[in-house]
Amino acid sequence: MDLKETPQEKRERLRMNELKNNPTGSLNDGLNQGTNSSLGDLVGMGWKGTGILILVLVIGYVIYRLITG
């Protein structure tokens, strides 16, 4: 059974190979991450996960305010 590599797996494999071949490049990427990435990359989850996280934080704050008066 021949399993095809998904685009995400291919990207991850290529990224790992690049890190092995060019370790100082990852340092430069880390220093310049703010200019090269989006909020989704920073959070590490998709837009649905980010939305759920924000929703949980808002609901938690509302419950906190109801309990403390």
PyMOL Python script that loads the backbone (N, CA, C, O; Angstrom):
from pymol import cmd

cmd.read_pdbstr("""\
ATOM      1  N   MET A   1       0.840  -1.172   0.000  1.00  0.00           N
ATOM      2  CA  MET A   1       0.000   0.000   0.000  1.00  0.00           C
ATOM      3  C   MET A   1       0.891   1.243   0.000  1.00  0.00           C
ATOM      4  O   MET A   1       1.666   1.450   0.934  1.00  0.00           O
ATOM      5  N   ASP A   2       0.787   2.049  -1.017  1.00  0.00           N
ATOM      6  CA  ASP A   2       1.620   3.228  -1.182  1.00  0.00           C
ATOM      7  C   ASP A   2       0.920   4.441  -0.569  1.00  0.00           C
ATOM      8  O   ASP A   2      -0.122   4.877  -1.057  1.00  0.00           O
ATOM      9  N   LEU A   3       1.504   4.985   0.510  1.00  0.00           N
ATOM     10  CA  LEU A   3       0.916   6.143   1.179  1.00  0.00           C
ATOM     11  C   LEU A   3       1.531   7.412   0.610  1.00  0.00           C
ATOM     12  O   LEU A   3       2.754   7.541   0.552  1.00  0.00           O
ATOM     13  N   LYS A   4       0.689   8.348   0.189  1.00  0.00           N
ATOM     14  CA  LYS A   4       1.184   9.616  -0.341  1.00  0.00           C
ATOM     15  C   LYS A   4       1.387  10.591   0.809  1.00  0.00           C
ATOM     16  O   LYS A   4       0.648  10.584   1.793  1.00  0.00           O
ATOM     17  N   GLU A   5       2.387  11.415   0.663  1.00  0.00           N
ATOM     18  CA  GLU A   5       2.711  12.413   1.660  1.00  0.00           C
ATOM     19  C   GLU A   5       1.785  13.624   1.479  1.00  0.00           C
ATOM     20  O   GLU A   5       1.615  14.126   0.368  1.00  0.00           O
ATOM     21  N   THR A   6       1.198  14.079   2.573  1.00  0.00           N
ATOM     22  CA  THR A   6       0.339  15.256   2.490  1.00  0.00           C
ATOM     23  C   THR A   6       1.214  16.502   2.332  1.00  0.00           C
ATOM     24  O   THR A   6       2.402  16.464   2.653  1.00  0.00           O
ATOM     25  N   PRO A   7       0.646  17.596   1.845  1.00  0.00           N
ATOM     26  CA  PRO A   7       1.439  18.824   1.708  1.00  0.00           C
ATOM     27  C   PRO A   7       2.027  19.303   3.042  1.00  0.00           C
ATOM     28  O   PRO A   7       3.144  19.818   3.079  1.00  0.00           O
ATOM     29  N   GLN A   8       1.280  19.134   4.124  1.00  0.00           N
ATOM     30  CA  GLN A   8       1.792  19.548   5.436  1.00  0.00           C
ATOM     31  C   GLN A   8       2.984  18.698   5.848  1.00  0.00           C
ATOM     32  O   GLN A   8       3.964  19.222   6.378  1.00  0.00           O
ATOM     33  N   GLU A   9       2.913  17.397   5.610  1.00  0.00           N
ATOM     34  CA  GLU A   9       4.035  16.519   5.944  1.00  0.00           C
ATOM     35  C   GLU A   9       5.251  16.845   5.089  1.00  0.00           C
ATOM     36  O   GLU A   9       6.383  16.799   5.570  1.00  0.00           O
ATOM     37  N   LYS A  10       5.019  17.175   3.823  1.00  0.00           N
ATOM     38  CA  LYS A  10       6.125  17.521   2.931  1.00  0.00           C
ATOM     39  C   LYS A  10       6.798  18.812   3.393  1.00  0.00           C
ATOM     40  O   LYS A  10       8.026  18.900   3.421  1.00  0.00           O
ATOM     41  N   ARG A  11       5.983  19.824   3.759  1.00  0.00           N
ATOM     42  CA  ARG A  11       6.545  21.072   4.262  1.00  0.00           C
ATOM     43  C   ARG A  11       7.380  20.831   5.512  1.00  0.00           C
ATOM     44  O   ARG A  11       8.479  21.368   5.649  1.00  0.00           O
ATOM     45  N   GLU A  12       6.847  20.018   6.427  1.00  0.00           N
ATOM     46  CA  GLU A  12       7.562  19.742   7.670  1.00  0.00           C
ATOM     47  C   GLU A  12       8.869  19.015   7.392  1.00  0.00           C
ATOM     48  O   GLU A  12       9.892  19.328   8.001  1.00  0.00           O
ATOM     49  N   ARG A  13       8.850  18.049   6.482  1.00  0.00           N
ATOM     50  CA  ARG A  13      10.070  17.310   6.133  1.00  0.00           C
ATOM     51  C   ARG A  13      11.101  18.251   5.515  1.00  0.00           C
ATOM     52  O   ARG A  13      12.281  18.190   5.861  1.00  0.00           O
ATOM     53  N   LEU A  14      10.662  19.122   4.603  1.00  0.00           N
ATOM     54  CA  LEU A  14      11.584  20.073   3.992  1.00  0.00           C
ATOM     55  C   LEU A  14      12.136  21.064   5.022  1.00  0.00           C
ATOM     56  O   LEU A  14      13.305  21.445   4.958  1.00  0.00           O
ATOM     57  N   ARG A  15      11.300  21.472   5.958  1.00  0.00           N
ATOM     58  CA  ARG A  15      11.752  22.394   7.001  1.00  0.00           C
ATOM     59  C   ARG A  15      12.805  21.746   7.887  1.00  0.00           C
ATOM     60  O   ARG A  15      13.802  22.375   8.240  1.00  0.00           O
ATOM     61  N   MET A  16      12.578  20.493   8.243  1.00  0.00           N
ATOM     62  CA  MET A  16      13.542  19.770   9.080  1.00  0.00           C
ATOM     63  C   MET A  16      14.875  19.596   8.351  1.00  0.00           C
ATOM     64  O   MET A  16      15.939  19.737   8.955  1.00  0.00           O
ATOM     65  N   ASN A  17      14.816  19.290   7.056  1.00  0.00           N
ATOM     66  CA  ASN A  17      16.044  19.163   6.271  1.00  0.00           C
ATOM     67  C   ASN A  17      16.786  20.494   6.215  1.00  0.00           C
ATOM     68  O   ASN A  17      18.013  20.524   6.311  1.00  0.00           O
ATOM     69  N   GLU A  18      16.053  21.589   6.062  1.00  0.00           N
ATOM     70  CA  GLU A  18      16.682  22.906   6.023  1.00  0.00           C
ATOM     71  C   GLU A  18      17.338  23.233   7.361  1.00  0.00           C
ATOM     72  O   GLU A  18      18.426  23.808   7.396  1.00  0.00           O
ATOM     73  N   LEU A  19      16.683  22.870   8.459  1.00  0.00           N
ATOM     74  CA  LEU A  19      17.277  23.124   9.779  1.00  0.00           C
ATOM     75  C   LEU A  19      18.562  22.329   9.967  1.00  0.00           C
ATOM     76  O   LEU A  19      19.516  22.827  10.566  1.00  0.00           O
ATOM     77  N   LYS A  20      18.598  21.098   9.461  1.00  0.00           N
ATOM     78  CA  LYS A  20      19.814  20.286   9.575  1.00  0.00           C
ATOM     79  C   LYS A  20      20.934  20.877   8.734  1.00  0.00           C
ATOM     80  O   LYS A  20      22.087  20.898   9.165  1.00  0.00           O
ATOM     81  N   ASN A  21      20.607  21.358   7.539  1.00  0.00           N
ATOM     82  CA  ASN A  21      21.628  21.851   6.615  1.00  0.00           C
ATOM     83  C   ASN A  21      22.074  23.281   6.920  1.00  0.00           C
ATOM     84  O   ASN A  21      23.183  23.665   6.547  1.00  0.00           O
ATOM     85  N   ASN A  22      21.249  24.068   7.579  1.00  0.00           N
ATOM     86  CA  ASN A  22      21.553  25.476   7.793  1.00  0.00           C
ATOM     87  C   ASN A  22      21.082  25.914   9.183  1.00  0.00           C
ATOM     88  O   ASN A  22      20.069  26.605   9.291  1.00  0.00           O
ATOM     89  N   PRO A  23      21.793  25.529  10.247  1.00  0.00           N
ATOM     90  CA  PRO A  23      21.327  25.859  11.595  1.00  0.00           C
ATOM     91  C   PRO A  23      21.331  27.357  11.902  1.00  0.00           C
ATOM     92  O   PRO A  23      20.504  27.809  12.693  1.00  0.00           O
ATOM     93  N   THR A  24      22.222  28.132  11.310  1.00  0.00           N
ATOM     94  CA  THR A  24      22.228  29.570  11.591  1.00  0.00           C
ATOM     95  C   THR A  24      21.064  30.278  10.911  1.00  0.00           C
ATOM     96  O   THR A  24      20.662  31.363  11.333  1.00  0.00           O
ATOM     97  N   GLY A  25      20.526  29.672   9.867  1.00  0.00           N
ATOM     98  CA  GLY A  25      19.358  30.254   9.211  1.00  0.00           C
ATOM     99  C   GLY A  25      18.158  30.280  10.127  1.00  0.00           C
ATOM    100  O   GLY A  25      17.349  31.205  10.067  1.00  0.00           O
ATOM    101  N   SER A  26      18.033  29.266  10.982  1.00  0.00           N
ATOM    102  CA  SER A  26      16.907  29.243  11.912  1.00  0.00           C
ATOM    103  C   SER A  26      17.047  30.338  12.962  1.00  0.00           C
ATOM    104  O   SER A  26      16.041  30.862  13.440  1.00  0.00           O
ATOM    105  N   LEU A  27      18.279  30.692  13.330  1.00  0.00           N
ATOM    106  CA  LEU A  27      18.489  31.795  14.267  1.00  0.00           C
ATOM    107  C   LEU A  27      18.014  33.100  13.636  1.00  0.00           C
ATOM    108  O   LEU A  27      17.338  33.900  14.283  1.00  0.00           O
ATOM    109  N   ASN A  28      18.369  33.308  12.378  1.00  0.00           N
ATOM    110  CA  ASN A  28      17.931  34.505  11.667  1.00  0.00           C
ATOM    111  C   ASN A  28      16.419  34.531  11.538  1.00  0.00           C
ATOM    112  O   ASN A  28      15.806  35.587  11.694  1.00  0.00           O
ATOM    113  N   ASP A  29      15.802  33.382  11.254  1.00  0.00           N
ATOM    114  CA  ASP A  29      14.344  33.309  11.159  1.00  0.00           C
ATOM    115  C   ASP A  29      13.700  33.671  12.491  1.00  0.00           C
ATOM    116  O   ASP A  29      12.682  34.362  12.524  1.00  0.00           O
ATOM    117  N   GLY A  30      14.285  33.210  13.581  1.00  0.00           N
ATOM    118  CA  GLY A  30      13.741  33.512  14.894  1.00  0.00           C
ATOM    119  C   GLY A  30      13.822  34.982  15.236  1.00  0.00           C
ATOM    120  O   GLY A  30      12.909  35.534  15.850  1.00  0.00           O
ATOM    121  N   LEU A  31      14.920  35.624  14.838  1.00  0.00           N
ATOM    122  CA  LEU A  31      15.087  37.046  15.127  1.00  0.00           C
ATOM    123  C   LEU A  31      14.158  37.904  14.281  1.00  0.00           C
ATOM    124  O   LEU A  31      13.743  38.978  14.716  1.00  0.00           O
ATOM    125  N   ASN A  32      13.832  37.448  13.093  1.00  0.00           N
ATOM    126  CA  ASN A  32      12.992  38.222  12.185  1.00  0.00           C
ATOM    127  C   ASN A  32      11.585  37.653  12.056  1.00  0.00           C
ATOM    128  O   ASN A  32      10.903  37.929  11.069  1.00  0.00           O
ATOM    129  N   GLN A  33      11.145  36.878  13.016  1.00  0.00           N
ATOM    130  CA  GLN A  33       9.852  36.211  12.917  1.00  0.00           C
ATOM    131  C   GLN A  33       8.699  37.207  12.855  1.00  0.00           C
ATOM    132  O   GLN A  33       7.710  36.965  12.164  1.00  0.00           O
ATOM    133  N   GLY A  34       8.813  38.300  13.555  1.00  0.00           N
ATOM    134  CA  GLY A  34       7.734  39.277  13.577  1.00  0.00           C
ATOM    135  C   GLY A  34       7.442  39.879  12.223  1.00  0.00           C
ATOM    136  O   GLY A  34       6.304  40.261  11.949  1.00  0.00           O
ATOM    137  N   THR A  35       8.440  39.970  11.376  1.00  0.00           N
ATOM    138  CA  THR A  35       8.235  40.562  10.063  1.00  0.00           C
ATOM    139  C   THR A  35       7.872  39.530   9.009  1.00  0.00           C
ATOM    140  O   THR A  35       7.412  39.891   7.925  1.00  0.00           O
ATOM    141  N   ASN A  36       8.072  38.250   9.309  1.00  0.00           N
ATOM    142  CA  ASN A  36       7.881  37.206   8.297  1.00  0.00           C
ATOM    143  C   ASN A  36       6.691  36.299   8.541  1.00  0.00           C
ATOM    144  O   ASN A  36       6.408  35.436   7.710  1.00  0.00           O
ATOM    145  N   SER A  37       5.989  36.461   9.640  1.00  0.00           N
ATOM    146  CA  SER A  37       4.938  35.495   9.957  1.00  0.00           C
ATOM    147  C   SER A  37       3.628  36.207  10.260  1.00  0.00           C
ATOM    148  O   SER A  37       3.572  37.425  10.428  1.00  0.00           O
ATOM    149  N   SER A  38       2.589  35.404  10.323  1.00  0.00           N
ATOM    150  CA  SER A  38       1.275  35.929  10.661  1.00  0.00           C
ATOM    151  C   SER A  38       0.908  35.493  12.078  1.00  0.00           C
ATOM    152  O   SER A  38       1.645  34.734  12.707  1.00  0.00           O
ATOM    153  N   LEU A  39      -0.211  35.964  12.569  1.00  0.00           N
ATOM    154  CA  LEU A  39      -0.659  35.603  13.903  1.00  0.00           C
ATOM    155  C   LEU A  39      -0.923  34.107  14.006  1.00  0.00           C
ATOM    156  O   LEU A  39      -0.666  33.506  15.049  1.00  0.00           O
ATOM    157  N   GLY A  40      -1.426  33.506  12.951  1.00  0.00           N
ATOM    158  CA  GLY A  40      -1.679  32.064  12.962  1.00  0.00           C
ATOM    159  C   GLY A  40      -0.406  31.262  13.139  1.00  0.00           C
ATOM    160  O   GLY A  40      -0.413  30.241  13.827  1.00  0.00           O
ATOM    161  N   ASP A  41       0.689  31.702  12.532  1.00  0.00           N
ATOM    162  CA  ASP A  41       1.963  31.026  12.710  1.00  0.00           C
ATOM    163  C   ASP A  41       2.460  31.172  14.137  1.00  0.00           C
ATOM    164  O   ASP A  41       3.028  30.237  14.702  1.00  0.00           O
ATOM    165  N   LEU A  42       2.247  32.335  14.714  1.00  0.00           N
ATOM    166  CA  LEU A  42       2.710  32.590  16.068  1.00  0.00           C
ATOM    167  C   LEU A  42       1.954  31.747  17.082  1.00  0.00           C
ATOM    168  O   LEU A  42       2.554  31.209  18.012  1.00  0.00           O
ATOM    169  N   VAL A  43       0.667  31.629  16.915  1.00  0.00           N
ATOM    170  CA  VAL A  43      -0.159  30.865  17.848  1.00  0.00           C
ATOM    171  C   VAL A  43       0.072  29.372  17.665  1.00  0.00           C
ATOM    172  O   VAL A  43       0.053  28.623  18.642  1.00  0.00           O
ATOM    173  N   GLY A  44       0.289  28.932  16.445  1.00  0.00           N
ATOM    174  CA  GLY A  44       0.565  27.528  16.194  1.00  0.00           C
ATOM    175  C   GLY A  44      -0.678  26.697  15.936  1.00  0.00           C
ATOM    176  O   GLY A  44      -0.595  25.470  15.877  1.00  0.00           O
ATOM    177  N   MET A  45      -1.803  27.326  15.785  1.00  0.00           N
ATOM    178  CA  MET A  45      -3.029  26.602  15.468  1.00  0.00           C
ATOM    179  C   MET A  45      -3.771  27.375  14.390  1.00  0.00           C
ATOM    180  O   MET A  45      -3.442  28.527  14.104  1.00  0.00           O
ATOM    181  N   GLY A  46      -4.740  26.760  13.812  1.00  0.00           N
ATOM    182  CA  GLY A  46      -5.499  27.405  12.744  1.00  0.00           C
ATOM    183  C   GLY A  46      -6.419  28.487  13.268  1.00  0.00           C
ATOM    184  O   GLY A  46      -6.444  28.781  14.463  1.00  0.00           O
ATOM    185  N   TRP A  47      -7.165  29.068  12.363  1.00  0.00           N
ATOM    186  CA  TRP A  47      -8.062  30.158  12.752  1.00  0.00           C
ATOM    187  C   TRP A  47      -9.175  29.675  13.658  1.00  0.00           C
ATOM    188  O   TRP A  47      -9.668  30.435  14.492  1.00  0.00           O
ATOM    189  N   LYS A  48      -9.580  28.422  13.509  1.00  0.00           N
ATOM    190  CA  LYS A  48     -10.635  27.891  14.392  1.00  0.00           C
ATOM    191  C   LYS A  48     -10.119  27.771  15.819  1.00  0.00           C
ATOM    192  O   LYS A  48     -10.810  28.144  16.767  1.00  0.00           O
ATOM    193  N   GLY A  49      -8.919  27.258  15.968  1.00  0.00           N
ATOM    194  CA  GLY A  49      -8.325  27.119  17.301  1.00  0.00           C
ATOM    195  C   GLY A  49      -8.122  28.463  17.974  1.00  0.00           C
ATOM    196  O   GLY A  49      -8.367  28.609  19.171  1.00  0.00           O
ATOM    197  N   THR A  50      -7.672  29.449  17.198  1.00  0.00           N
ATOM    198  CA  THR A  50      -7.480  30.787  17.742  1.00  0.00           C
ATOM    199  C   THR A  50      -8.817  31.377  18.179  1.00  0.00           C
ATOM    200  O   THR A  50      -8.906  32.004  19.234  1.00  0.00           O
ATOM    201  N   GLY A  51      -9.856  31.177  17.370  1.00  0.00           N
ATOM    202  CA  GLY A  51     -11.183  31.681  17.726  1.00  0.00           C
ATOM    203  C   GLY A  51     -11.717  31.031  18.990  1.00  0.00           C
ATOM    204  O   GLY A  51     -12.298  31.702  19.842  1.00  0.00           O
ATOM    205  N   ILE A  52     -11.524  29.735  19.110  1.00  0.00           N
ATOM    206  CA  ILE A  52     -11.979  29.023  20.311  1.00  0.00           C
ATOM    207  C   ILE A  52     -11.230  29.512  21.536  1.00  0.00           C
ATOM    208  O   ILE A  52     -11.830  29.696  22.595  1.00  0.00           O
ATOM    209  N   LEU A  53      -9.923  29.725  21.406  1.00  0.00           N
ATOM    210  CA  LEU A  53      -9.128  30.230  22.523  1.00  0.00           C
ATOM    211  C   LEU A  53      -9.630  31.601  22.975  1.00  0.00           C
ATOM    212  O   LEU A  53      -9.776  31.842  24.173  1.00  0.00           O
ATOM    213  N   ILE A  54      -9.891  32.491  22.036  1.00  0.00           N
ATOM    214  CA  ILE A  54     -10.406  33.821  22.381  1.00  0.00           C
ATOM    215  C   ILE A  54     -11.777  33.710  23.035  1.00  0.00           C
ATOM    216  O   ILE A  54     -12.053  34.410  24.009  1.00  0.00           O
ATOM    217  N   LEU A  55     -12.637  32.843  22.516  1.00  0.00           N
ATOM    218  CA  LEU A  55     -13.969  32.646  23.083  1.00  0.00           C
ATOM    219  C   LEU A  55     -13.886  32.130  24.517  1.00  0.00           C
ATOM    220  O   LEU A  55     -14.617  32.604  25.387  1.00  0.00           O
ATOM    221  N   VAL A  56     -13.012  31.174  24.770  1.00  0.00           N
ATOM    222  CA  VAL A  56     -12.844  30.631  26.127  1.00  0.00           C
ATOM    223  C   VAL A  56     -12.336  31.711  27.069  1.00  0.00           C
ATOM    224  O   VAL A  56     -12.782  31.788  28.214  1.00  0.00           O
ATOM    225  N   LEU A  57     -11.413  32.544  26.610  1.00  0.00           N
ATOM    226  CA  LEU A  57     -10.907  33.623  27.458  1.00  0.00           C
ATOM    227  C   LEU A  57     -12.010  34.633  27.794  1.00  0.00           C
ATOM    228  O   LEU A  57     -12.100  35.087  28.934  1.00  0.00           O
ATOM    229  N   VAL A  58     -12.832  34.982  26.833  1.00  0.00           N
ATOM    230  CA  VAL A  58     -13.918  35.939  27.073  1.00  0.00           C
ATOM    231  C   VAL A  58     -14.944  35.344  28.031  1.00  0.00           C
ATOM    232  O   VAL A  58     -15.376  36.019  28.966  1.00  0.00           O
ATOM    233  N   ILE A  59     -15.338  34.102  27.817  1.00  0.00           N
ATOM    234  CA  ILE A  59     -16.308  33.448  28.704  1.00  0.00           C
ATOM    235  C   ILE A  59     -15.738  33.328  30.111  1.00  0.00           C
ATOM    236  O   ILE A  59     -16.452  33.545  31.090  1.00  0.00           O
ATOM    237  N   GLY A  60     -14.457  32.984  30.220  1.00  0.00           N
ATOM    238  CA  GLY A  60     -13.813  32.900  31.540  1.00  0.00           C
ATOM    239  C   GLY A  60     -13.819  34.231  32.251  1.00  0.00           C
ATOM    240  O   GLY A  60     -14.045  34.289  33.460  1.00  0.00           O
ATOM    241  N   TYR A  61     -13.574  35.306  31.516  1.00  0.00           N
ATOM    242  CA  TYR A  61     -13.578  36.640  32.112  1.00  0.00           C
ATOM    243  C   TYR A  61     -14.980  37.018  32.593  1.00  0.00           C
ATOM    244  O   TYR A  61     -15.132  37.586  33.674  1.00  0.00           O
ATOM    245  N   VAL A  62     -15.995  36.709  31.801  1.00  0.00           N
ATOM    246  CA  VAL A  62     -17.376  37.015  32.188  1.00  0.00           C
ATOM    247  C   VAL A  62     -17.748  36.243  33.458  1.00  0.00           C
ATOM    248  O   VAL A  62     -18.343  36.813  34.373  1.00  0.00           O
ATOM    249  N   ILE A  63     -17.411  34.986  33.519  1.00  0.00           N
ATOM    250  CA  ILE A  63     -17.698  34.180  34.720  1.00  0.00           C
ATOM    251  C   ILE A  63     -16.949  34.738  35.925  1.00  0.00           C
ATOM    252  O   ILE A  63     -17.506  34.814  37.021  1.00  0.00           O
ATOM    253  N   TYR A  64     -15.693  35.129  35.731  1.00  0.00           N
ATOM    254  CA  TYR A  64     -14.906  35.728  36.818  1.00  0.00           C
ATOM    255  C   TYR A  64     -15.573  36.989  37.349  1.00  0.00           C
ATOM    256  O   TYR A  64     -15.662  37.183  38.561  1.00  0.00           O
ATOM    257  N   ARG A  65     -16.045  37.851  36.441  1.00  0.00           N
ATOM    258  CA  ARG A  65     -16.697  39.090  36.861  1.00  0.00           C
ATOM    259  C   ARG A  65     -18.021  38.826  37.576  1.00  0.00           C
ATOM    260  O   ARG A  65     -18.386  39.562  38.493  1.00  0.00           O
ATOM    261  N   LEU A  66     -18.752  37.765  37.157  1.00  0.00           N
ATOM    262  CA  LEU A  66     -20.013  37.424  37.825  1.00  0.00           C
ATOM    263  C   LEU A  66     -19.759  36.910  39.232  1.00  0.00           C
ATOM    264  O   LEU A  66     -20.530  37.200  40.146  1.00  0.00           O
ATOM    265  N   ILE A  67     -18.689  36.151  39.416  1.00  0.00           N
ATOM    266  CA  ILE A  67     -18.396  35.564  40.729  1.00  0.00           C
ATOM    267  C   ILE A  67     -17.883  36.636  41.688  1.00  0.00           C
ATOM    268  O   ILE A  67     -18.280  36.660  42.853  1.00  0.00           O
ATOM    269  N   THR A  68     -17.002  37.525  41.213  1.00  0.00           N
ATOM    270  CA  THR A  68     -16.414  38.519  42.107  1.00  0.00           C
ATOM    271  C   THR A  68     -17.313  39.734  42.332  1.00  0.00           C
ATOM    272  O   THR A  68     -16.997  40.588  43.160  1.00  0.00           O
ATOM    273  N   GLY A  69     -18.395  39.818  41.628  1.00  0.00           N
ATOM    274  CA  GLY A  69     -19.363  40.883  41.889  1.00  0.00           C
ATOM    275  C   GLY A  69     -19.157  42.017  40.997  1.00  0.00           C
ATOM    276  O   GLY A  69     -19.885  43.006  41.078  1.00  0.00           O
TER     277      GLY A  69
END
""", "prot")
cmd.dss("prot")
cmd.show_as("cartoon", "prot")
cmd.util.cbc("prot")
cmd.orient("prot")
